[in-house]
């Protein structure tokens, strides 16, 4: 098999993406650590649960929304449980699974941290882009995510998606 090396344009785009992503991720993590003492992943768990009317979601569905492994989610939810921000319940329709529930305390923390988080995201990303670039950003990363999830003949098989991996027999979800 012949290596398909990146063109100079692709190499510049790739390096720009990596640099931008790492700096953006660092800015978001620093803000959340300073204001809430939590990493971005923990904030994302709270935010995703808050989007659901009953503030509860099956762990496997939450892992898929977050694009992470079930074992990583289980670890993060366990830490949030210790702080009283999330609790786990048995899944009523599937005894093998569990449901993550955003507590009232978790919702309060989220409501207090969200304004600073949104301002950080706005200042670090969206204030630097034109409205046209915002649309392009959405289009580009929707296509990238879709390519992984549709298994478009690329190297990634559906079972390789993070939330479908069996990375740990103790993940707490089927």
C-alpha positions as CSV (number, residue, x, y, z in Angstrom):
1,X,0.0,0.0,0.0
2,X,1.3,3.4,-1.0
3,X,1.2,6.2,1.7
4,X,-1.0,9.1,0.6
5,X,1.1,11.9,2.0
6,X,-0.6,15.2,2.7
7,X,-0.2,17.9,0.2
8,X,1.5,21.1,1.4
9,X,-2.0,22.7,1.6
10,X,-3.4,19.8,3.6
11,X,-0.4,19.8,5.9
12,X,-0.8,23.5,6.6
13,X,-4.6,23.0,7.2
14,X,-3.9,20.1,9.5
15,X,-1.3,21.9,11.5
16,X,-3.6,25.0,11.8
17,X,-6.4,22.7,13.0
18,X,-4.2,21.0,15.6
19,X,-2.8,24.3,16.9
20,X,-6.3,26.0,17.0
21,X,-7.9,23.0,18.7
22,X,-5.2,22.6,21.4
23,X,-5.3,26.4,22.2
24,X,-9.1,26.5,22.3
25,X,-9.3,23.3,24.4
26,X,-6.7,24.8,26.8
27,X,-8.6,28.1,27.1
28,X,-11.9,26.3,27.8
29,X,-10.3,24.0,30.3
30,X,-8.5,26.8,32.2
31,X,-11.8,28.8,32.5
32,X,-13.8,25.8,33.8
33,X,-11.1,24.8,36.2
34,X,-10.8,28.3,37.6
35,X,-14.6,28.9,37.9
36,X,-15.9,25.5,38.7
37,X,-12.9,23.2,39.5
38,X,-13.9,20.9,36.7
39,X,-12.6,19.9,33.3
40,X,-14.5,20.5,30.1
41,X,-15.7,16.9,29.9
42,X,-17.5,17.3,33.3
43,X,-19.1,20.5,32.2
44,X,-20.2,18.8,28.9
45,X,-21.9,16.0,30.9
46,X,-23.9,18.5,33.0
47,X,-24.8,20.6,29.9
48,X,-25.9,17.5,27.9
49,X,-28.1,16.3,30.8
50,X,-29.6,19.8,31.2
51,X,-30.7,19.7,27.5
52,X,-33.0,16.8,28.2
53,X,-36.5,17.7,29.6
54,X,-36.2,15.3,32.5
55,X,-32.5,15.9,32.9
56,X,-31.8,12.2,32.7
57,X,-30.2,10.1,29.9
58,X,-29.1,6.5,29.5
59,X,-25.3,6.3,30.0
60,X,-24.8,4.7,26.5
61,X,-26.7,7.6,24.9
62,X,-24.8,10.1,26.9
63,X,-21.5,8.5,25.8
64,X,-22.6,8.7,22.2
65,X,-23.5,12.4,22.5
66,X,-20.2,13.2,24.0
67,X,-18.3,11.0,21.6
68,X,-16.4,9.2,24.4
69,X,-15.9,5.7,25.6
70,X,-18.4,4.3,28.1
71,X,-15.6,3.6,30.6
72,X,-14.4,7.2,30.4
73,X,-18.0,8.4,30.9
74,X,-18.5,6.0,33.9
75,X,-15.3,7.4,35.5
76,X,-16.4,11.0,35.0
77,X,-20.0,10.4,36.2
78,X,-18.6,8.7,39.3
79,X,-16.5,11.8,40.1
80,X,-19.6,14.0,39.5
81,X,-21.7,11.7,41.8
82,X,-19.2,12.3,44.6
83,X,-19.8,16.0,44.3
84,X,-23.5,15.5,44.3
85,X,-23.9,17.0,40.7
86,X,-25.1,13.8,39.1
87,X,-26.6,10.6,40.3
88,X,-27.0,7.2,38.6
89,X,-30.2,5.1,38.6
90,X,-31.0,1.7,37.2
91,X,-32.4,1.9,33.7
92,X,-36.1,1.0,34.1
93,X,-36.4,-0.5,30.6
94,X,-33.1,-2.3,30.5
95,X,-31.8,-3.8,33.8
96,X,-28.3,-4.1,32.3
97,X,-27.9,-0.3,31.9
98,X,-28.0,2.8,34.0
99,X,-29.2,6.3,33.7
100,X,-27.3,9.5,34.6
101,X,-29.5,12.2,36.2
102,X,-28.5,15.8,36.7
103,X,-29.3,16.8,40.3
104,X,-30.7,20.2,41.4
105,X,-27.2,21.0,42.7
106,X,-25.7,20.0,39.4
107,X,-28.1,22.3,37.6
108,X,-27.2,25.2,39.9
109,X,-23.5,24.7,39.3
110,X,-24.2,24.6,35.5
111,X,-26.3,27.8,35.7
112,X,-23.5,29.5,37.6
113,X,-20.7,28.4,35.3
114,X,-22.4,28.6,31.9
115,X,-22.1,32.4,31.4
116,X,-18.3,32.4,31.8
117,X,-18.0,29.3,29.7
118,X,-20.1,30.8,26.9
119,X,-18.1,34.0,27.0
120,X,-14.8,32.0,26.8
121,X,-16.1,30.1,23.8
122,X,-17.4,33.3,22.1
123,X,-14.1,35.2,22.7
124,X,-11.8,32.4,21.8
125,X,-13.7,31.1,18.7
126,X,-16.8,32.9,17.4
127,X,-15.6,36.5,17.8
128,X,-12.7,35.6,15.6
129,X,-14.9,34.3,12.7
130,X,-17.2,35.9,10.2
131,X,-20.8,34.6,10.1
132,X,-19.9,32.8,6.8
133,X,-16.9,31.1,8.6
134,X,-19.2,30.0,11.4
135,X,-21.4,28.3,8.8
136,X,-18.4,26.7,7.2
137,X,-17.1,25.5,10.5
138,X,-20.4,23.7,11.2
139,X,-20.5,22.3,7.7
140,X,-16.9,21.0,7.8
141,X,-17.2,19.3,11.2
142,X,-20.7,17.9,10.6
143,X,-19.2,16.2,7.5
144,X,-16.2,14.9,9.4
145,X,-18.4,13.4,12.2
146,X,-20.9,12.0,9.6
147,X,-18.0,10.3,7.8
148,X,-17.0,8.4,11.0
149,X,-20.6,7.6,11.9
150,X,-21.8,6.4,8.5
151,X,-18.7,4.2,7.9
152,X,-18.3,5.5,4.4
153,X,-15.8,2.9,3.5
154,X,-13.0,4.5,5.5
155,X,-10.8,2.6,8.0
156,X,-13.2,3.3,10.9
157,X,-15.7,0.5,11.4
158,X,-18.9,1.3,13.4
159,X,-17.6,-0.8,16.4
160,X,-14.5,1.5,16.5
161,X,-16.6,4.5,17.5
162,X,-15.7,5.4,21.1
163,X,-19.2,4.8,22.6
164,X,-19.4,1.4,21.0
165,X,-16.0,0.1,22.2
166,X,-15.8,-2.5,24.9
167,X,-12.9,-0.8,26.5
168,X,-13.6,-2.0,30.0
169,X,-15.8,-4.9,31.3
170,X,-16.7,-2.7,34.3
171,X,-18.0,0.3,32.3
172,X,-21.4,0.1,34.0
173,X,-23.3,0.1,30.7
174,X,-24.1,-2.6,28.2
